[in-house]
Amino acid sequence: MIFQIALEKAEYRVLTADNGQHGLRLLEHQEVDLILVDIFMPEMDGLELIPLLRKMRSANKIIAISGRSGQMNHLDTAKYLGAHDTLKKPFSLQALLDAVSSQLK
Protein backbone atom coordinates (compact mmCIF):
# COMPACT_ATOMS: atom_id res chain seq x y z
CA MET A 1 0.00 0.00 0.00
CA ILE A 2 2.88 2.38 0.80
CA PHE A 3 4.45 1.67 -2.59
CA GLN A 4 1.14 2.32 -4.31
CA ILE A 5 0.66 5.66 -2.59
CA ALA A 6 4.23 6.79 -3.34
CA LEU A 7 3.95 5.80 -7.00
CA GLU A 8 0.55 7.45 -7.41
CA LYS A 9 1.90 10.66 -5.82
CA ALA A 10 4.63 10.55 -8.47
CA GLU A 11 1.80 10.38 -11.05
CA TYR A 12 2.17 6.73 -12.03
CA ARG A 13 -0.97 4.68 -12.65
CA VAL A 14 -0.83 1.66 -10.34
CA LEU A 15 -2.59 -1.70 -10.40
CA THR A 16 -2.17 -4.04 -7.44
CA ALA A 17 -2.50 -7.79 -6.98
CA ASP A 18 -2.47 -9.82 -3.77
CA ASN A 19 -0.42 -12.65 -5.27
CA GLY A 20 1.14 -13.95 -8.48
CA GLN A 21 -2.01 -15.71 -9.70
CA HIS A 22 -4.07 -12.54 -9.27
CA GLY A 23 -1.35 -10.55 -11.05
CA LEU A 24 -1.45 -12.88 -14.05
CA ARG A 25 -5.23 -12.55 -14.25
CA LEU A 26 -4.94 -8.73 -14.16
CA LEU A 27 -2.40 -8.78 -16.97
CA GLU A 28 -4.80 -10.71 -19.21
CA HIS A 29 -6.90 -7.53 -19.46
CA GLN A 30 -4.51 -4.66 -18.70
CA GLU A 31 -1.57 -3.13 -20.52
CA VAL A 32 1.33 -2.16 -18.26
CA ASP A 33 4.87 -0.91 -18.75
CA LEU A 34 6.47 -2.14 -15.53
CA ILE A 35 5.79 -4.95 -13.09
CA LEU A 36 6.96 -4.98 -9.47
CA VAL A 37 7.26 -8.56 -8.18
CA ASP A 38 7.76 -9.52 -4.56
CA ILE A 39 9.75 -12.74 -4.36
CA PHE A 40 7.73 -14.10 -1.43
CA MET A 41 3.99 -14.13 -2.12
CA PRO A 42 1.23 -16.63 -1.42
CA GLU A 43 -0.02 -19.05 -4.11
CA MET A 44 2.78 -18.28 -6.58
CA ASP A 45 6.09 -16.76 -5.57
CA GLY A 46 8.05 -14.27 -7.61
CA LEU A 47 10.58 -16.84 -8.79
CA GLU A 48 7.72 -18.80 -10.36
CA LEU A 49 6.06 -15.67 -11.71
CA ILE A 50 9.03 -13.98 -13.40
CA PRO A 51 9.58 -16.67 -16.11
CA LEU A 52 5.84 -16.64 -16.87
CA LEU A 53 5.91 -12.86 -17.22
CA ARG A 54 8.94 -13.05 -19.53
CA LYS A 55 6.96 -15.37 -21.84
CA MET A 56 3.64 -13.55 -21.53
CA ARG A 57 4.89 -9.95 -21.50
CA SER A 58 8.43 -9.96 -22.86
CA ALA A 59 8.43 -6.18 -23.45
CA ASN A 60 7.52 -5.32 -19.86
CA LYS A 61 10.22 -4.34 -17.41
CA ILE A 62 10.30 -6.26 -14.11
CA ILE A 63 11.64 -5.11 -10.76
CA ALA A 64 11.97 -7.90 -8.18
CA ILE A 65 11.75 -7.10 -4.47
CA SER A 66 12.80 -9.20 -1.48
CA GLY A 67 13.80 -8.76 2.11
CA ARG A 68 14.67 -12.31 2.99
CA SER A 69 18.18 -13.58 3.07
CA GLY A 70 19.66 -16.99 3.49
CA GLN A 71 21.80 -19.46 1.63
CA MET A 72 20.20 -18.62 -1.71
CA ASN A 73 20.34 -15.08 -3.04
CA HIS A 74 16.78 -14.74 -4.33
CA LEU A 75 17.38 -11.40 -6.03
CA ASP A 76 20.30 -12.81 -8.06
CA THR A 77 18.03 -15.68 -9.07
CA ALA A 78 15.31 -13.19 -10.04
CA LYS A 79 17.79 -11.37 -12.31
CA TYR A 80 18.84 -14.68 -13.86
CA LEU A 81 15.16 -15.49 -14.53
CA GLY A 82 14.59 -12.15 -16.27
CA ALA A 83 14.07 -9.33 -13.77
CA HIS A 84 15.56 -6.09 -15.07
CA ASP A 85 16.31 -4.66 -11.63
CA THR A 86 16.06 -5.65 -7.97
CA LEU A 87 15.44 -3.92 -4.66
CA LYS A 88 16.43 -5.41 -1.31
CA LYS A 89 14.13 -4.56 1.60
CA PRO A 90 14.24 -2.34 3.44
CA PHE A 91 14.68 0.39 0.86
CA SER A 92 13.58 4.00 0.76
CA LEU A 93 10.63 5.24 -1.25
CA GLN A 94 13.12 7.37 -3.17
CA ALA A 95 15.04 4.20 -4.14
CA LEU A 96 11.76 2.73 -5.42
CA LEU A 97 10.95 5.86 -7.41
CA ASP A 98 14.48 5.97 -8.83
CA ALA A 99 14.29 2.30 -9.91
CA VAL A 100 10.88 2.77 -11.51
CA SER A 101 12.00 5.92 -13.34
CA SER A 102 15.16 4.21 -14.56
CA GLN A 103 13.24 1.24 -15.98
CA LEU A 104 10.64 3.42 -17.70
CA LYS A 105 13.18 5.58 -19.56
C-alpha positions, 0 to 999 in steps of 0.5 A: 500500500505504501508503494502504491501511494508513493507511486501514485503521488509521483503520477504513475498509474498503479494496479495491485495484486495480492499474489502472483495468480491474481497478477497474471489474471490482471495482466490478461486484461490490462496493458502495463509498462512495468511490473513490481514482483515480490519474491515471497507471495502466497499461491505463486512466488516471484521466482515462479512468476518472473519466467511466466511474465517473460513469456507472456509480457516480454516487453515489460520491465520487471523489478523484483523485491525481497527482504529475505536472506539466506543461503540462496540469493533470491534477487540474483536468481530473479535477475537470472530469470529475467528481472531487469532490476532488484530492490532489497528490503528495506529500501527508501521510497526514493530508491523505489521511485528511482528504480521505476523511473530508470526502468521506464526511460 
